């Protein structure tokens, strides 16, 4: 199997997880197990397998110490594929976290869906938007609770 075929399989493998997060966010098995654990685990194993099988191929002079060194690392299609699988696995894992977290703090799913789409396509930008929405939602919610509590009459017990 060549790198292009593995790329296609890896790309297709995340789609069910993203579907579950967007359309069935309360389906715990889909959210927590399939999207949040199984698919990222399988991608992580694929990642590790490619690293072991292709270790050092086309990476002469490459390193993580400089942008030029990273550029050299990614000149190999297998190294580039490993980098892509890294994105696929982590973005899906973060998307599953966004859904779980939003349900825990009460952010409406309709506000989370654009964040999920952005996390799928733009990774950290989607996470940043989710965190901004979450922070705004929590601040508004806690301000509403504080205001409501301040308006309640205090009675002697």
Buried (B, 14 or more C-beta within 10 A) or exposed (E): EEBEEBBEEBEEBBEBBBEBBBEBBEBEEBBBBBBBBBBBEBBBEBBEEBBEEBEEEBBEEBEEEEEEEBEBBBEBBBBBBBBBBEEBBBBBBBBBBBBBBBBEEEBEBEBBBEBBBBBBEEBEEBBBBBEEBBEEBEEEEEEEEEEEEEEEEEEEE
